[in-house]
Amino acid sequence: MRAVASRDEVESYRPAIRAVLDAVAARGDAQGRIDDYNSLFTQVTNAWRLDERVRRFVFARRFASVAARLMGVRGVRLYHDQALFKEPGGQATPWHRDRYYWPLETDDTVTMWMALVDVTVEMGTMTFASGSHRAEDVPRLPIGAESAAILPRYVEAKGFALAGGALAAGDATFHAGGTLHSARPNVSEQRREVMTVIYFADGARLHEPDNPFQEADARVFLPGVKPGEPAASELNPLLYQE
């Protein structure tokens, strides 16, 4: 979607997002993650808790309303935000499904991926396998060597139409948690600066985590919530209600 936020609006938030990411990276703080994707991108999650300006960006009702409309639901909660900066020389992000990592008992999940700078193809744009969120035979794999070997062949064999391309600052893509996607390497001399916000339908429940990544996510992003209970911890505020 073009111009989800104006260029001036993005530029007003960008310094705060960048400062939070750089500070967390400098501390070497993994923020409870068990993955190590440093060769792919620099990341920080729940940046909204670290800066009031970032909180205003993440909690924007306007962004959340787009997610609700795309999912066809009346209300959405925050799962978490994630600043993703792909440094010059950053490797390609292999094909994957976000849903593999999330212990949520719903398919109503959407990620907003907003460019904070003009993102050219050379900087590492996203590619989506259109319609893959409906596929029921996608290999369940985390990002890694195995997914990098298997999922490109799966995407090609299925013949999914591929979508993606350059974005201007303030443009955003929205993709379902079940959508297979990847990102090109950053072969430019500029940082690819992106802010993401993950939304899920209000009323969704936590399911019993079925892999170590989901166990970590439940602990970090849904503290105190037990399997079968509504996914509505203090870290999952209602961001939009029709």
MARGU-269556 format. One line per 8 residues: number of its first residue (from 0); their letters; for each residue x, y, z of C-alpha. Coordinates in steps of 0.05 Angstrom, whole numbers, m for minus. Layout:
BEGIN
NUM) A) X Y Z; ...
// end
This chain:
BEGIN
0) MRAVASRD) 0 0 0; 27 68 m20; 34 125 29; 5 90 90; 44 144 127; 69 209 99; 143 219 87; 144 274 140
8) EVESYRPA) 108 229 190; 158 173 180; 217 221 186; 190 245 253; 191 174 282; 253 147 246; 306 176 293; 272 146 354
16) IRAVLDAV) 265 77 322; 337 79 298; 363 101 367; 326 44 402; 352 m8 353; 424 17 357; 422 18 434; 395 m53 439
24) AARGDAQG) 445 m78 388; 503 m44 424; 484 m81 488; 482 m147 452; 412 m157 482; 377 m217 449; 311 m196 484; 294 m269 500
32) RIDDYNSL) 301 m293 429; 332 m361 415; 347 m346 342; 410 m314 315; 397 m279 249; 451 m227 255; 478 m242 185; 408 m226 157
40) FTQVTNAW) 388 m164 195; 393 m124 260; 329 m128 300; 295 m104 363; 226 m126 387; 176 m89 430; 211 m24 415; 147 10 438
48) RLDERVRR) 167 m5 510; 233 33 503; 212 100 475; 147 140 478; 153 164 406; 160 92 382; 99 73 424; 58 126 388
56) FVFARRFA) 79 97 321; 64 24 340; m2 41 373; m28 82 314; m102 66 306; m98 82 232; m48 27 219; m86 m23 262
64) SVAARLMG) m151 m8 226; m120 m29 160; m100 m96 192; m170 m106 219; m201 m91 151; m154 m140 116; m170 m195 166; m244 m180 167
72) VRGVRLYH) m247 m174 242; m275 m122 289; m215 m113 335; m140 m126 334; m88 m133 388; m13 m123 385; 30 m185 383; 94 m147 380
80) DQALFKEP) 132 m96 339; 199 m110 306; 249 m61 277; 287 m97 221; 347 m61 193; 385 m99 139; 456 m73 140; 497 m65 76
88) GGQATPWH) 522 m134 59; 464 m166 97; 448 m235 69; 383 m256 37; 327 m276 86; 305 m346 66; 233 m364 50; 192 m375 114
96) RDRYYWPL) 124 m370 146; 118 m325 207; 62 m368 235; 113 m423 249; 139 m379 306; 73 m357 336; 34 m397 389; m32 m365 370
104) ETDDTVTM) m96 m405 361; m118 m365 300; m100 m354 227; m123 m281 234; m54 m249 238; m24 m194 196; 44 m161 195; 53 m89 172
112) WMALVDVT) 123 m79 141; 134 m4 133; 194 27 98; 226 83 139; 270 102 80; 263 92 5; 277 18 m3; 305 m2 m71
120) VEMGTMTF) 310 m74 m96; 385 m71 m83; 372 m56 m9; 335 m121 3; 261 m116 m15; 210 m168 4; 181 m222 m42; 115 m256 m26
128) ASGSHRAE) 87 m321 m52; 15 m298 m66; m38 m346 m40; 11 m388 0; m26 m371 65; m81 m419 41; m34 m477 27; m39 m534 76
136) DVPRLPIG) 23 m573 56; 77 m520 69; 138 m553 103; 140 m529 176; 210 m501 181; 245 m443 217; 291 m396 180; 356 m434 168
144) AESAAILP) 396 m477 121; 340 m528 114; 287 m477 96; 335 m444 48; 344 m510 12; 272 m536 13; 224 m477 9; 249 m445 m56
152) RYVEAKGF) 236 m512 m91; 167 m516 m58; 149 m445 m80; 171 m460 m151; 135 m527 m154; 70 m495 m130; 74 m440 m182; 55 m384 m134
160) ALAGGALA) 54 m315 m165; 109 m273 m135; 97 m202 m111; 141 m148 m83; 185 m90 m104; 214 m23 m85; 179 19 m32; 182 93 m16
168) AGDATFHA) 187 117 56; 117 110 86; 95 54 39; 78 m11 73; 62 m83 56; 14 m125 97; 20 m200 97; m16 m257 133
176) GGTLHSAR) 22 m299 182; 15 m359 135; 44 m323 74; 111 m349 51; 159 m292 40; 233 m277 33; 278 m217 26; 335 m203 m21
184) PNVSEQRR) 406 m188 4; 426 m117 15; 478 m105 m40; 474 m29 m32; 515 16 13; 454 38 52; 417 9 111; 349 m19 95
192) EVMTVIYF) 308 12 152; 240 m21 164; 191 m21 222; 141 m78 229; 79 m86 272; 46 m153 281; m29 m154 295; m77 m211 312
200) ADGARLHE) m152 m215 320; m180 m197 388; m205 m259 423; m151 m306 397; m123 m354 448; m55 m382 464; m45 m454 441; 4 m502 471
208) PDNPFQEA) 71 m485 439; 95 m540 392; 167 m519 380; 221 m482 418; 209 m417 380; 136 m416 401; 156 m431 473; 202 m370 472
216) DARVFLPG) 149 m327 439; 97 m347 491; 145 m330 547; 168 m263 518; 107 m235 483; 49 m267 522; 75 m267 594; 30 m300 644
224) VKPGEPAA) m19 m327 592; m33 m402 597; m52 m447 538; m126 m440 524; m130 m370 554; m142 m307 513; m78 m278 485; m87 m212 522
232) SELNPLLY) m28 m199 568; m5 m129 587; 39 m131 525; m20 m143 478; m63 m81 482; m125 m73 439; m102 m25 384; m167 m21 344
240) QE) m240 m37 359; m295 m25 308
// end
